[in-house]
Every structure is written in C-alpha cells, then in structure tokens.
Amino acid sequence: MKNSKIVQYIFEFSPGDREKFTQFVHSPFFNQHEKTIQLYDIISRQVNRKKVRLESKEVFSKLFPGAPYNQQKLHDLQSNLKKLLNRFYAAQYLEEHPVFSNLLTLETAYQRNQFDFLKNRANQLKKDLKKQDSKDETFYYANYRMNNIIGYYGGTFVNRNKPDRLQAMLDYLDRYYILEKLKNSCQTYAHHLLINAQYDWAFLDDVLKYLEQHQEKFKADYSILLYQNVLLSMRDYQNESHYQYLKKLLEQNLDRFNEEEQSDLFTFAYNYCILRINRGHSPYQEELFHLYEQGLETGLVFQHGVITEWNYKNIATLGAKLKKFKWTEDFITQYKEYLPKQHRENVYNYNLAYLYYSKGQYEKVLDHLLHVQYTDIKYHLSSSYLLVRTYHKLGNTEALLSLLDTFRLFVMRNKQMTGSQKKEYINFIRLAKKVILLKHEYQIYSKAERSKKLEKLRKQIQETEPLINRSWLLEECEGEAVEANA
C-alpha cells in the first residue's frame, strides 16, 4: 500500500497543503465517513519517517480490528481518499482564484431565482474586474460570463429592450476567444518551427485579418496586441516592425502579467532574436545578450526556479561568441546548480566545450564533448557542428571528412527535422567539405587559381539558400584569402 498513488500524493504535499488537506478530510461538510478519516490519519502519521510502515494487512487490521483481511474494503477507502483529494484541489483552486468562485455564485443565484442576491454580487464582481490591472484571458472570460448571466436575466425579467449587456457579452466573448487563439497559436507555431510539428490552425488567418481591419477597436487590449505581434514576428520574421512593437508593448505592460506569462513573453522575444541570428543577422546577438541579462536579473529566464538547458546553452553560447569569456565562465559555473538534475552534467560539459573552442583551447573541447550524450536532436546538431570546427582548427582533415559524411547521413535520415532545416544543414555540410578540401589541396594550385577558386566558393556560399552557419563558412574563406594574398 505504501506505493499506492494516494499515499504518494499525501507524502508529496508541502507542510502547508498537508495541514489544509487534514482539515478538509476531517471537515463533516466534505467528509462524514469515519473509516476514511482513520485511513488518512494512519497515512499522515508515516510522513517524514525514515522507515514507512504501511503494509496493507497491517493497515487493515488497524482499521477493522479482528476482521478477516479484505483487500476490496481497503481499496474502497483509498478510492474515497482520492475523491476527497480531487475535491480539495478544486476547492483550493477556487480559493486562489476568487473570480471563478464569484461566477459560480452568480450562476447558482440565477438558477435559484435569487435575483436580488444575483444583482448584488454582479455589481461587486463588476467593481472587482474594473480594479483588475491585467487584461488576461481570465479578465475577458469573467466579463463574458458575468454579462451572459446578467444579460439573459435582464432580457427575461427586466427589460428586453436594453441589449447592452448581451452586446457586452458578445464583445468579451470575442476578446476571450481571440486572446486564447493567439496565445495557443504562438505556442504551437513555435513548436512547429522547432521540431516540424504539424497543426491545423483553422481560423487563425481570419482572426489576424479581423484584427488588422479593426485596429481601433482593440487598441486598449494590450494582451491581444502583444500576442498578435508575437505571432506575426514568427510568421513574418523579416519584418522587424513586429518585434520592435512587441518590445515596446512589453516595456509598457510587462508588470500587468503574472510571472509565468512574463517568462513566456520574454521567451518569445529570445526566440525571435535567435531566429534572426540563425538567418545571418549578427547585430541581434547583442540584442539577445541584453535580453538574457535582463532575464537573469529579474529571474524571468527561470521556470519554477529552474533554468532550462536550452536557455543555459543559448546564454553560454552567446556570451562566448561575443568574447565575454570571464562573464560566460562565471555564468556556466554559477548557474549549473539551477539546471534540471537529469541533464545537468550533459549541458555543463557541452557549454564548457563551446567556451574552450571560443578561447582556442581545442584539445579541451574534445575532452568535454566525450561526456556529452545526444539526448536531443539539437545537441546532436550542435555537437557535430562544434566538432567540425574543432577538427578543422586542429588540421585533422581525415577525421573531419569522416565526420561530415556521418553528419550528412544523420541529417538525411532524421524525421524530426523539417525539409527546410535539412536543406540548411545539407548545404552547410556540402560547402564545408569544399572549404576543407580546398585548404587540404591548397599548395597544388597557383596563386591565381587559388584566388579564382576562393572567389567562386565565396560567391556560392553567399548565394546558397537555405544555409545554416553561413558566417563561419565565409570567415574560413576570408582566412584562406588572406593567406593566398600574403
């Protein structure tokens, strides 16, 4: 029994929640079954003990002294506890979100024909919503439900010639749907870009078109405008105006969102900068670095006290690229403990390897990459790319050409990559091989031939689309050009 779900749930409670649940189980309003109370008390007394004693037969004998063991009886009591836990979570949620409790009160009053009570509570809820600074989905939903109840009450029992409440109901319903559609579309579109997940966004284009045609109507709805521009920045990333407007809205309204949503919005801003950087727009590196600094200072880069392996990797990579070596080394060391435990060593070793590459300590790169396990496609791609550059710096052409062939097979066979992503990497591998072979065979060409081949290769790199890591390929060509003209 000690391994049953209900026992695990009770053991996982914080001290405060366990005390509340104890009161809940013992409350005659919620539970009048004495044996269920006794079972809970037996379980709760075992919390924090080094040796837990919850053998099924022993627990049963305490509950039913002298009775023959009946597994079904014990199972039924555990089921009762689970039902109480479900009700406890619901009650706790309503306590933490009074707006939903108030809405349920309005609906109950309407169903019971307690109209004076209904009007009184509706007026109070309306005042509370006006004081609310955050125009999030809860704000729109609460106004929709309140006007729905009051609107139909007024149309039926007061004056059906005053449709203002029903119109308000429709307006808030539209805003609630539009905001939810945009928020969820932002998340799913980001997922689509990341791993080629396919979604049917249905009316999304119609929603965006409607917002564009009715800008004046939504000018005060900053949450809708924010997510509209988040989505547009992903769908039309070359148009910088969406991102700039997003930044402006964030500066003006960030404090109106809860901490979790603030973190999500910053993540969208990070991802836009990363998208631009990956497309060769290097000025966005400084922009992204400042965003990450702000995220570390405010704590918005964390999620429930944890820094994700991808945020950690992006910050460390960016700091190294910008040659902020001391800052980056301090970050890698200081923030390691905030990584998820299951990925901690893997992430730590990869980012140290990248830092050593940036500092020109190539043998240390290879040492640390040996400890990196490819738990995710991004690690496989990133580590392979880092190995390509490291072998190139070490002049190990044989190992490098073998790695490029293996890298190409991995990309071709991978089903998680989009067609565009595969083309980016296949083009990179093809052009990287040309750069490497040109360097390997450099001395067999005359100065004029080398210059001609370099110019042709440089032009090919500049014109190839799509292409990942274009800047590195061009840097390698420039390095060869300097050597050829020396």
C-alpha positions as CSV (number, residue, x, y, z in Angstrom):
1,M,0.0,0.0,0.0
2,K,2.9,2.4,0.7
3,N,3.5,2.6,-3.1
4,S,-0.1,3.5,-3.9
5,K,-0.8,6.8,-5.7
6,I,-2.8,8.3,-2.9
7,V,0.0,7.7,-0.4
8,Q,2.5,9.2,-2.8
9,Y,0.3,12.3,-3.2
10,I,-0.1,12.8,0.5
11,F,3.7,12.4,1.0
12,E,4.4,15.0,-1.7
13,F,2.3,17.7,0.0
14,S,4.0,20.7,1.3
15,P,3.5,21.1,5.1
16,G,1.0,23.9,4.5
17,D,-1.0,21.9,2.0
18,R,-0.9,18.8,4.2
19,E,-2.4,20.8,7.1
20,K,-5.1,22.2,4.8
21,F,-5.9,18.7,3.5
22,T,-6.1,17.3,7.0
23,Q,-8.7,19.9,7.9
24,F,-10.5,19.1,4.7
25,V,-10.7,15.4,5.3
26,H,-11.8,16.0,8.9
27,S,-14.5,18.5,7.9
28,P,-18.0,17.0,8.3
29,F,-19.2,19.2,5.4
30,F,-16.9,17.4,3.0
31,N,-16.5,14.0,4.6
32,Q,-18.5,12.1,7.2
33,H,-17.0,8.7,6.6
34,E,-15.1,7.8,9.8
35,K,-13.0,4.9,8.3
36,T,-11.7,7.2,5.5
37,I,-10.7,9.7,8.2
38,Q,-8.9,6.9,10.1
39,L,-7.1,5.7,7.0
40,Y,-5.9,9.3,6.3
41,D,-4.6,9.6,9.9
42,I,-2.7,6.4,9.6
43,I,-1.0,7.5,6.4
44,S,-0.3,11.0,7.6
45,R,1.5,9.7,10.7
46,Q,4.0,8.0,8.5
47,V,5.1,11.2,6.7
48,N,8.8,12.0,7.2
49,R,9.5,8.7,8.9
50,K,12.7,7.0,7.8
51,K,11.0,3.6,7.7
52,V,7.4,3.8,6.4
53,R,5.1,1.2,7.8
54,L,2.1,0.9,5.6
55,E,1.7,-2.8,4.8
56,S,-1.8,-3.4,3.5
57,K,-2.7,-6.1,6.0
58,E,-1.3,-4.2,9.0
59,V,-3.2,-1.0,8.0
60,F,-6.4,-3.1,7.5
61,S,-6.1,-4.6,11.0
62,K,-5.9,-1.1,12.5
63,L,-9.0,-0.1,10.6
64,F,-11.0,-3.3,11.3
65,P,-9.6,-5.0,14.4
66,G,-10.4,-8.7,14.4
67,A,-12.0,-8.8,10.9
68,P,-10.5,-11.0,8.2
69,Y,-8.4,-9.2,5.6
70,N,-10.5,-7.8,2.8
71,Q,-8.5,-6.1,0.0
72,Q,-11.6,-4.6,-1.6
73,K,-12.6,-2.8,1.5
74,L,-9.1,-1.2,1.8
75,H,-9.2,-0.3,-1.9
76,D,-12.6,1.4,-1.5
77,L,-11.2,3.6,1.4
78,Q,-8.3,4.6,-0.8
79,S,-10.7,5.5,-3.5
80,N,-12.7,7.7,-1.1
81,L,-9.4,9.5,-0.2
82,K,-8.7,10.1,-3.9
83,K,-12.2,11.6,-4.4
84,L,-11.6,13.9,-1.4
85,L,-8.2,14.9,-2.9
86,N,-10.0,15.8,-6.2
87,R,-12.5,18.0,-4.3
88,F,-9.7,19.5,-2.2
89,Y,-7.8,20.6,-5.3
90,A,-11.0,22.1,-6.8
91,A,-11.8,24.0,-3.5
92,Q,-8.2,25.2,-3.3
93,Y,-8.3,26.5,-6.9
94,L,-11.5,28.4,-6.2
95,E,-9.9,29.9,-3.0
96,E,-6.9,31.0,-5.0
97,H,-9.0,32.3,-7.9
98,P,-12.0,34.1,-6.3
99,V,-13.2,35.4,-9.7
100,F,-14.3,31.8,-10.6
101,S,-15.9,31.3,-7.2
102,N,-17.9,34.6,-7.8
103,L,-19.0,33.4,-11.2
104,L,-20.3,30.1,-9.8
105,T,-22.1,32.1,-7.1
106,L,-23.9,34.2,-9.8
107,E,-24.9,31.1,-11.8
108,T,-26.2,29.4,-8.7
109,A,-28.2,32.5,-7.7
110,Y,-29.7,32.7,-11.2
111,Q,-30.7,29.1,-11.2
112,R,-32.3,29.5,-7.7
113,N,-34.2,32.7,-8.8
114,Q,-32.4,34.7,-6.1
115,F,-32.3,37.9,-8.2
116,D,-31.6,40.4,-5.5
117,F,-28.6,38.4,-4.4
118,L,-27.6,38.0,-8.1
119,K,-27.6,41.7,-8.8
120,N,-25.7,42.5,-5.6
121,R,-22.9,40.0,-6.3
122,A,-22.8,41.0,-10.0
123,N,-22.3,44.7,-9.1
124,Q,-19.5,43.7,-6.7
125,L,-17.8,41.5,-9.3
126,K,-18.1,44.3,-11.9
127,K,-16.2,46.6,-9.5
128,D,-13.6,44.0,-8.8
129,L,-13.0,43.4,-12.5
130,K,-12.6,47.2,-13.1
131,K,-9.9,47.3,-10.5
132,Q,-8.0,44.4,-12.2
133,D,-5.0,45.7,-14.0
134,S,-4.4,42.6,-16.0
135,K,-6.5,42.1,-19.2
136,D,-5.7,38.4,-19.5
137,E,-8.0,35.5,-20.6
138,T,-9.5,35.3,-17.0
139,F,-10.5,39.0,-17.2
140,Y,-12.2,38.5,-20.6
141,Y,-13.8,35.2,-19.6
142,A,-15.2,36.6,-16.3
143,N,-16.7,39.6,-18.0
144,Y,-18.2,37.3,-20.7
145,R,-19.8,35.0,-18.1
146,M,-21.0,37.9,-15.9
147,N,-22.6,39.7,-18.8
148,N,-24.1,36.4,-20.1
149,I,-25.9,35.8,-16.8
150,I,-27.0,39.4,-16.2
151,G,-27.9,39.9,-19.9
152,Y,-30.2,36.9,-20.0
153,Y,-31.6,37.7,-16.6
154,G,-32.3,41.3,-17.7
155,G,-33.8,40.3,-21.0
156,T,-36.1,37.8,-19.4
157,F,-37.2,39.5,-16.2
158,V,-36.4,43.2,-16.5
159,N,-36.4,45.0,-19.9
160,R,-35.7,43.1,-23.2
161,N,-35.4,46.5,-25.0
162,K,-31.9,47.1,-23.4
163,P,-29.5,44.8,-25.2
164,D,-26.3,46.5,-23.9
165,R,-25.5,43.6,-21.5
166,L,-25.8,41.0,-24.3
167,Q,-23.7,43.1,-26.6
168,A,-21.0,43.3,-23.9
169,M,-21.3,39.6,-23.5
170,L,-20.5,39.1,-27.2
171,D,-17.7,41.6,-27.1
172,Y,-15.9,39.9,-24.2
173,L,-16.6,36.5,-25.7
174,D,-14.8,37.7,-28.9
175,R,-11.8,39.0,-26.9
176,Y,-11.6,35.9,-24.8
177,Y,-11.6,33.7,-27.9
178,I,-9.2,35.9,-29.9
179,L,-6.7,36.0,-27.0
180,E,-6.8,32.3,-26.4
181,K,-6.5,31.6,-30.1
182,L,-3.5,33.9,-30.4
183,K,-1.7,32.6,-27.2
184,N,-2.1,28.9,-28.1
185,S,-1.2,29.6,-31.8
186,C,2.0,31.3,-30.6
187,Q,2.9,28.2,-28.6
188,T,2.0,25.7,-31.3
189,Y,3.7,27.8,-34.1
190,A,6.9,27.9,-32.0
191,H,6.6,24.1,-31.7
192,H,6.1,23.9,-35.4
193,L,9.3,25.9,-36.1
194,L,11.3,23.9,-33.6
195,I,10.5,20.2,-34.5
196,N,8.3,20.4,-37.6
197,A,5.2,19.6,-35.7
198,Q,2.1,20.0,-37.9
199,Y,-1.0,21.7,-36.7
200,D,-4.3,22.9,-38.2
201,W,-4.7,26.5,-37.1
202,A,-8.2,26.7,-38.6
203,F,-9.5,30.3,-38.3
204,L,-6.2,31.9,-37.4
205,D,-5.7,33.8,-40.6
206,D,-9.3,35.1,-40.3
207,V,-8.6,36.3,-36.7
208,L,-5.4,38.1,-37.8
209,K,-7.2,39.7,-40.7
210,Y,-10.0,40.8,-38.4
211,L,-7.6,42.4,-36.0
212,E,-5.8,44.2,-38.8
213,Q,-9.1,45.6,-40.1
214,H,-10.4,46.7,-36.7
215,Q,-7.2,48.1,-35.1
216,E,-9.1,50.9,-33.4
217,K,-11.4,48.5,-31.7
218,F,-8.6,46.7,-30.0
219,K,-6.1,49.5,-29.3
220,A,-6.6,49.2,-25.5
221,D,-6.4,45.4,-25.4
222,Y,-2.6,45.2,-24.9
223,S,-2.6,41.5,-24.2
224,I,-4.2,40.8,-27.6
225,L,-1.8,43.2,-29.3
226,L,1.2,41.5,-27.6
227,Y,0.3,38.0,-28.7
228,Q,-0.7,39.3,-32.2
229,N,2.8,40.7,-32.6
230,V,4.5,37.7,-31.1
231,L,2.8,35.5,-33.7
232,L,3.5,37.9,-36.6
233,S,7.1,38.1,-35.6
234,M,7.4,34.3,-36.1
235,R,5.3,34.2,-39.3
236,D,6.9,37.2,-40.9
237,Y,10.3,37.4,-39.1
238,Q,12.0,39.6,-41.8
239,N,9.6,42.4,-40.9
240,E,11.3,43.9,-37.8
241,S,8.4,46.2,-37.0
242,H,6.5,43.3,-35.3
243,Y,9.4,42.7,-33.0
244,Q,10.0,46.4,-32.3
245,Y,6.3,46.9,-31.5
246,L,6.5,43.7,-29.3
247,K,9.4,45.2,-27.3
248,K,7.5,48.5,-26.9
249,L,4.4,46.7,-25.6
250,L,6.5,44.6,-23.2
251,E,8.2,47.7,-21.8
252,Q,4.8,49.3,-21.2
253,N,2.8,46.4,-19.9
254,L,5.0,43.6,-18.6
255,D,4.1,44.2,-14.9
256,R,0.4,43.6,-15.8
257,F,1.1,39.9,-16.4
258,N,1.8,37.2,-13.9
259,E,5.3,35.8,-13.5
260,E,4.8,32.7,-15.7
261,E,3.3,34.7,-18.5
262,Q,6.1,37.3,-18.3
263,S,8.6,34.5,-18.7
264,D,6.7,33.1,-21.7
265,L,6.7,36.6,-23.4
266,F,10.4,37.0,-22.8
267,T,11.0,33.6,-24.3
268,F,9.2,34.6,-27.5
269,A,11.4,37.7,-27.7
270,Y,14.5,35.5,-27.2
271,N,13.3,33.1,-29.9
272,Y,12.8,35.9,-32.4
273,C,16.4,37.2,-31.9
274,I,17.7,33.6,-32.2
275,L,15.7,33.2,-35.4
276,R,17.3,36.4,-36.8
277,I,20.8,35.3,-35.7
278,N,20.4,31.9,-37.3
279,R,19.5,33.7,-40.6
280,G,22.7,35.7,-40.5
281,H,21.6,38.9,-38.8
282,S,24.5,39.2,-36.3
283,P,23.5,42.6,-34.8
284,Y,20.8,40.6,-33.0
285,Q,23.4,38.9,-30.9
286,E,23.9,42.0,-28.7
287,E,20.1,42.5,-28.6
288,L,19.7,38.9,-27.4
289,F,22.5,39.2,-24.8
290,H,20.9,42.2,-23.2
291,L,17.6,40.4,-23.1
292,Y,19.2,37.4,-21.3
293,E,21.0,39.8,-18.9
294,Q,17.6,41.3,-18.1
295,G,16.1,37.8,-17.7
296,L,18.8,36.7,-15.3
297,E,18.4,39.9,-13.2
298,T,14.6,39.7,-13.0
299,G,14.5,35.9,-12.7
300,L,12.3,35.6,-15.8
301,V,14.8,33.3,-17.5
302,F,13.9,30.7,-14.8
303,Q,10.8,28.4,-14.9
304,H,9.7,27.3,-11.4
305,G,13.2,28.0,-10.1
306,V,14.9,26.1,-12.9
307,I,16.9,27.3,-15.9
308,T,16.1,25.2,-18.9
309,E,19.1,23.5,-20.7
310,W,18.3,25.5,-23.8
311,N,18.3,28.9,-22.2
312,Y,21.5,27.9,-20.4
313,K,23.1,26.8,-23.7
314,N,21.9,29.9,-25.6
315,I,23.3,32.2,-22.9
316,A,26.6,30.5,-22.7
317,T,27.0,30.2,-26.5
318,L,26.1,33.9,-27.0
319,G,28.5,35.1,-24.3
320,A,31.3,33.1,-25.8
321,K,30.5,34.4,-29.3
322,L,30.7,37.9,-28.1
323,K,34.0,37.1,-26.4
324,K,32.7,37.9,-22.9
325,F,34.8,34.9,-21.7
326,K,35.0,35.8,-18.0
327,W,31.3,36.6,-17.8
328,T,30.5,33.3,-19.6
329,E,32.7,31.1,-17.5
330,D,31.2,32.6,-14.3
331,F,27.7,32.0,-15.7
332,I,28.4,28.4,-16.7
333,T,29.7,27.7,-13.2
334,Q,27.3,29.7,-11.1
335,Y,24.1,28.6,-12.8
336,K,24.9,24.9,-13.2
337,E,23.0,24.1,-10.0
338,Y,19.8,25.6,-11.4
339,L,19.8,23.1,-14.3
340,P,17.4,20.1,-14.2
341,K,19.4,17.3,-12.5
342,Q,18.8,14.7,-15.2
343,H,20.5,17.0,-17.8
344,R,23.0,18.9,-15.6
345,E,26.3,17.2,-16.4
346,N,25.5,16.9,-20.1
347,V,24.6,20.6,-20.5
348,Y,27.5,21.7,-18.4
349,N,30.1,19.7,-20.5
350,Y,28.7,20.9,-23.8
351,N,28.8,24.5,-22.9
352,L,32.3,24.3,-21.4
353,A,33.4,22.6,-24.7
354,Y,32.0,25.6,-26.6
355,L,33.7,28.1,-24.3
356,Y,37.0,26.3,-24.8
357,Y,36.6,26.4,-28.5
358,S,35.9,30.1,-28.4
359,K,39.1,30.5,-26.4
360,G,41.1,28.4,-28.8
361,Q,41.7,25.5,-26.4
362,Y,40.8,22.8,-28.9
363,E,42.0,19.7,-27.1
364,K,39.8,20.6,-24.1
365,V,36.9,20.8,-26.5
366,L,37.3,17.2,-27.5
367,D,37.7,16.1,-23.8
368,H,34.4,17.7,-22.8
369,L,32.5,16.6,-25.9
370,L,33.3,13.0,-25.0
371,H,31.0,13.4,-21.9
372,V,28.1,14.8,-24.0
373,Q,25.2,12.4,-24.6
374,Y,22.9,13.2,-27.6
375,T,19.7,13.3,-25.6
376,D,18.1,15.7,-28.1
377,I,18.4,16.4,-31.8
378,K,19.7,19.9,-31.0
379,Y,22.6,18.5,-29.0
380,H,23.5,16.2,-31.9
381,L,23.5,19.0,-34.4
382,S,25.3,21.5,-32.1
383,S,27.9,19.0,-31.1
384,S,28.5,17.8,-34.6
385,Y,28.9,21.4,-35.8
386,L,31.3,22.1,-32.9
387,L,33.4,19.0,-33.8
388,V,33.6,20.1,-37.4
389,R,35.1,23.4,-36.4
390,T,37.4,21.9,-33.9
391,Y,38.8,19.2,-36.2
392,H,39.3,22.0,-38.8
393,K,41.2,24.1,-36.3
394,L,43.4,21.1,-35.4
395,G,44.0,20.3,-39.1
396,N,42.7,16.8,-38.7
397,T,41.3,16.5,-42.3
398,E,40.8,12.7,-42.3
399,A,38.7,12.8,-39.1
400,L,36.8,15.8,-40.4
401,L,35.8,14.4,-43.7
402,S,34.6,11.2,-42.0
403,L,32.6,13.3,-39.5
404,L,30.9,15.3,-42.4
405,D,29.8,12.0,-44.1
406,T,28.4,10.7,-40.8
407,F,26.7,14.1,-40.1
408,R,25.1,14.1,-43.6
409,L,23.6,10.6,-43.1
410,F,22.2,11.7,-39.7
411,V,20.5,14.8,-41.2
412,M,19.2,12.9,-44.2
413,R,17.6,10.1,-42.1
414,N,16.3,12.3,-39.3
415,K,12.5,12.5,-39.2
416,Q,12.2,15.3,-36.7
417,M,13.8,17.9,-38.9
418,T,11.8,20.0,-41.3
419,G,12.6,19.9,-45.0
420,S,14.0,23.4,-44.8
421,Q,16.2,22.5,-41.8
422,K,17.6,19.5,-43.7
423,K,18.4,21.7,-46.6
424,E,20.2,24.2,-44.4
425,Y,22.4,21.5,-42.9
426,I,23.0,19.5,-46.1
427,N,24.0,22.8,-47.9
428,F,26.3,23.6,-44.9
429,I,27.9,20.1,-45.0
430,R,28.5,20.3,-48.8
431,L,30.1,23.7,-48.7
432,A,32.1,22.9,-45.6
433,K,33.6,19.9,-47.4
434,K,34.6,22.2,-50.3
435,V,36.3,24.6,-47.9
436,I,38.2,21.8,-46.2
437,L,39.3,20.1,-49.4
438,L,40.4,23.5,-50.8
439,K,42.6,24.1,-47.8
440,H,43.9,20.5,-47.9
441,E,44.9,20.8,-51.6
442,Y,45.9,24.5,-51.3
443,Q,49.6,24.1,-52.3
444,I,48.9,22.3,-55.6
445,Y,47.3,25.5,-57.1
446,S,48.9,28.6,-58.3
447,K,48.2,31.9,-56.6
448,A,45.8,32.9,-59.4
449,E,44.0,29.6,-59.3
450,R,43.6,29.8,-55.6
451,S,42.1,33.3,-55.8
452,K,39.7,32.2,-58.5
453,K,38.6,29.1,-56.6
454,L,38.1,31.1,-53.4
455,E,36.1,33.8,-55.1
456,K,33.9,31.2,-56.7
457,L,33.3,29.4,-53.4
458,R,32.7,32.6,-51.5
459,K,30.0,33.6,-54.1
460,Q,28.4,30.2,-53.8
461,I,28.2,30.4,-50.0
462,Q,26.7,33.9,-50.3
463,E,24.1,32.8,-52.8
464,T,23.1,29.4,-51.3
465,E,19.7,29.3,-49.7
466,P,18.8,28.0,-47.2
467,L,22.1,27.7,-45.3
468,I,23.0,27.4,-41.6
469,N,26.2,28.8,-40.2
470,R,26.9,30.9,-43.3
471,S,29.1,33.3,-41.3
472,W,31.6,30.6,-40.3
473,L,32.0,29.4,-43.9
474,L,32.6,32.9,-45.1
475,E,35.1,33.5,-42.3
476,E,37.0,30.4,-43.3
477,C,37.1,31.6,-46.9
478,E,38.3,35.1,-45.8
479,G,41.1,33.4,-43.8
480,E,42.2,31.5,-46.9
481,A,42.0,34.7,-49.0
482,V,44.4,36.4,-46.6
483,E,46.8,33.5,-46.9
484,A,46.6,33.5,-50.7
485,N,47.4,37.2,-51.0
486,A,50.2,37.1,-48.3
